[in-house]
Every structure is written in C-alpha cells, then in structure tokens.
Amino acid sequence: MARKMSARLVALSASAVATIYVAGLLATQPAAAGVAAAAAAPVASVSTSTGGATPPTVVVGASSTPASTPSTATNTYADGTYSGTGTSRFGNVSVSVTIAAGKITNVQITRVTTSYPASRIASLPAQVVAGQSANVNAVTGATYSSAAFKSAVLQALTQALPASSTTSTGAAV
C-alpha cells in the first residue's frame, strides 16, 4: 500500500520546482529575446533551380548601417564585398560579407549545400554584424553547419584585410 506524503514535503517539493523554473526563465530571457529578434527579421530569399541537378541558392543575411567614425580611427577592413566558403562533413556554406567604413555592415548566406536547411543557421549573420567578428555561437543541432559558416566568414574577412596586413604570402589578397 502506498504511503502518504506529508503536506509539508509536497509544499517544499513544489516550491523547489517553481524556484528552479523561475531561475531558468530569468537566465534564458536575453537569449530568447535575441532568437525572437532574429526570427522576426526578414530571413531569406530563395531561388530554386529548375533542373534539379544543383542545390538551390539561398540568401540569408543581416545588415546594419555603418556608424560614422572619427577621421582618426583606423579601419579594420578594406571596404568592399568579399566571399568565402566553409566546409563541413555535411556540406558547404558560402557567404558574402560587405564592409563599409571599415566595419562589417552586411553578411549573407548565399549558398548552403549541407544536409540540413539554411534556416538552422539563419541567426548567425546577425551575430557577425553585431559582434563585428566571425566569432559566433554554434547552433545546437547544426554544429557542423555553424562551423562551416564561421569558416566561410573568416575566409571572407581574411580577404578584406588591408594590403599592409597580408604578410604571409607577400601579396595583397
């Protein structure tokens, strides 16, 4: 026969569960706000191929208006639009990175050939623009696609380095 639990034990257990729930809610609210903002942003324009032989080209991106910088500031990157492709064990991710006034102003995922949809990493371009860096958080469930995206952005940003910064090969990229 089942033993009855005391009312005090039930109350303490319910209180502990509620406390853990509230702590988790408060700890994840900033991340949830970021995900909601990324989800609300215009996401993608997809062009599909009619032959079926090549995967569709996907354009997913984020952009910002460059802030005015003082004339004494040194630009980190040369202005222009640069492309990069990152690879992973599940496919490739290609990006286009636009630099204006030495800052990253636009990042677009231009092609995804991974076995997972581009929507899984659609929040990453906004992270690059916001952080002015390829250092992005990996997306749970799309770790390899996230790594390929990061590699593609790094490749594009390497091309955007000013000519005086490229000393490994001796030639400006």
C-alpha positions as CSV (number, residue, x, y, z in Angstrom):
1,M,0.0,0.0,0.0
2,A,1.3,3.5,-0.9
3,R,2.5,5.7,1.9
4,K,1.0,9.2,2.1
5,M,3.4,12.1,1.7
6,S,3.2,14.9,4.3
7,A,1.8,18.2,3.1
8,R,5.0,19.9,4.1
9,L,7.1,17.7,1.9
10,V,4.7,18.3,-1.0
11,A,4.9,22.1,-0.5
12,L,8.7,22.1,-0.3
13,S,9.0,20.0,-3.5
14,A,6.6,22.3,-5.4
15,S,8.5,25.3,-4.1
16,A,11.8,23.9,-5.2
17,V,10.5,23.1,-8.7
18,A,9.0,26.6,-9.0
19,T,12.3,28.2,-7.9
20,I,14.3,26.2,-10.5
21,Y,11.8,27.1,-13.2
22,V,11.9,30.8,-12.4
23,A,15.7,30.8,-12.3
24,G,15.9,29.1,-15.7
25,L,13.4,31.5,-17.1
26,L,15.4,34.5,-15.9
27,A,18.7,33.1,-17.1
28,T,17.4,32.4,-20.6
29,Q,15.4,35.6,-21.3
30,P,18.2,37.5,-23.0
31,A,18.9,34.6,-25.4
32,A,15.2,34.2,-26.1
33,A,15.0,37.9,-27.0
34,G,17.9,37.5,-29.4
35,V,16.3,34.5,-31.0
36,A,12.9,36.3,-31.3
37,A,14.6,39.3,-32.9
38,A,16.4,37.1,-35.4
39,A,13.2,35.2,-36.2
40,A,11.3,38.5,-36.7
41,A,13.9,39.8,-39.2
42,P,13.4,39.2,-42.9
43,V,15.1,35.9,-43.4
44,A,15.7,34.7,-46.9
45,S,15.0,34.9,-50.5
46,V,15.4,31.6,-52.1
47,S,15.9,31.0,-55.8
48,T,15.4,27.4,-56.8
49,S,16.9,25.7,-59.8
50,T,14.7,24.1,-62.4
51,G,17.0,21.3,-63.5
52,G,17.2,19.7,-60.1
53,A,20.9,18.9,-60.6
54,T,22.2,21.8,-58.5
55,P,21.1,22.7,-55.0
56,P,19.1,25.9,-54.6
57,T,20.9,29.1,-53.9
58,V,19.9,30.5,-50.5
59,V,20.4,34.1,-49.4
60,V,20.1,34.7,-45.7
61,G,21.6,37.8,-44.2
62,A,21.8,40.6,-41.8
63,S,23.0,44.2,-42.3
64,S,23.5,47.4,-40.4
65,T,24.2,51.0,-41.3
66,P,27.8,51.9,-40.5
67,A,28.1,54.4,-37.7
68,S,30.1,57.5,-38.5
69,T,33.7,57.1,-37.3
70,P,36.1,59.8,-36.4
71,S,38.8,60.5,-39.0
72,T,41.5,59.4,-36.6
73,A,40.0,55.9,-36.4
74,T,41.9,53.2,-38.2
75,N,39.7,51.0,-40.4
76,T,39.9,47.3,-39.6
77,Y,38.9,46.0,-43.0
78,A,39.1,47.4,-46.6
79,D,35.7,48.4,-47.9
80,G,34.0,46.1,-50.5
81,T,32.1,42.8,-50.7
82,Y,34.0,39.6,-50.1
83,S,33.0,35.9,-50.5
84,G,34.0,32.8,-48.6
85,T,33.1,29.2,-48.4
86,G,33.4,26.9,-45.4
87,T,33.2,23.2,-45.5
88,S,31.9,20.6,-43.0
89,R,31.3,16.9,-43.1
90,F,27.7,17.5,-44.0
91,G,28.3,20.1,-46.8
92,N,29.4,23.6,-47.6
93,V,28.2,27.1,-46.6
94,S,29.0,30.1,-48.8
95,V,28.7,33.7,-47.6
96,S,29.1,37.3,-48.8
97,V,30.4,39.9,-46.4
98,T,30.1,43.6,-47.1
99,I,32.5,46.1,-45.5
100,A,31.7,49.8,-45.4
101,A,33.7,52.4,-43.5
102,G,35.9,49.6,-42.2
103,K,33.1,47.8,-40.5
104,I,31.1,44.7,-41.3
105,T,27.7,46.0,-42.5
106,N,26.1,43.0,-44.2
107,V,26.5,39.3,-44.1
108,Q,24.5,37.0,-46.3
109,I,24.5,33.2,-46.6
110,T,24.5,32.8,-50.3
111,R,24.6,29.1,-50.8
112,V,24.1,26.1,-48.5
113,T,24.8,22.5,-49.6
114,T,24.6,20.9,-46.2
115,S,22.2,18.1,-45.5
116,Y,20.3,20.5,-43.1
117,P,18.3,23.6,-44.1
118,A,19.8,27.0,-44.1
119,S,17.1,28.2,-41.7
120,R,19.0,26.3,-38.9
121,I,21.9,28.9,-39.1
122,A,19.8,31.9,-40.2
123,S,20.6,33.8,-36.9
124,L,24.4,33.7,-37.4
125,P,24.7,36.6,-39.9
126,A,23.2,39.0,-37.4
127,Q,25.7,37.8,-34.8
128,V,28.6,38.6,-37.1
129,V,27.3,42.1,-37.8
130,A,26.5,42.8,-34.1
131,G,29.9,41.4,-32.9
132,Q,32.0,42.7,-35.8
133,S,33.6,39.3,-35.8
134,A,33.3,35.8,-37.1
135,N,33.2,34.6,-33.5
136,V,29.6,33.3,-33.4
137,N,27.8,30.8,-31.1
138,A,27.3,27.4,-32.6
139,V,23.7,26.5,-33.2
140,T,22.5,23.4,-31.3
141,G,21.7,20.7,-33.8
142,A,23.6,22.5,-36.5
143,T,27.1,22.4,-35.1
144,Y,28.9,21.5,-38.3
145,S,26.9,24.0,-40.3
146,S,27.7,26.7,-37.8
147,A,31.4,25.8,-38.0
148,A,31.2,25.9,-41.9
149,F,29.5,29.3,-41.6
150,K,32.2,30.6,-39.3
151,S,35.0,29.3,-41.6
152,A,33.3,31.0,-44.6
153,V,33.1,34.3,-42.8
154,L,36.8,34.1,-41.7
155,Q,37.8,33.4,-45.2
156,A,35.9,36.5,-46.5
157,L,37.3,38.7,-43.7
158,T,40.8,37.5,-44.5
159,Q,40.3,38.8,-48.0
160,A,39.1,42.1,-46.5
161,L,42.2,42.8,-44.5
162,P,44.1,45.8,-45.7
163,A,47.1,45.1,-48.0
164,S,49.6,46.1,-45.3
165,S,48.2,43.3,-43.1
166,T,48.8,40.5,-45.5
167,T,52.4,39.4,-44.9
168,S,52.3,35.6,-45.0
169,T,52.3,35.4,-48.8
170,G,53.8,38.8,-49.6
171,A,50.9,39.7,-51.8
172,A,47.7,41.5,-51.1
173,V,44.6,39.4,-51.3
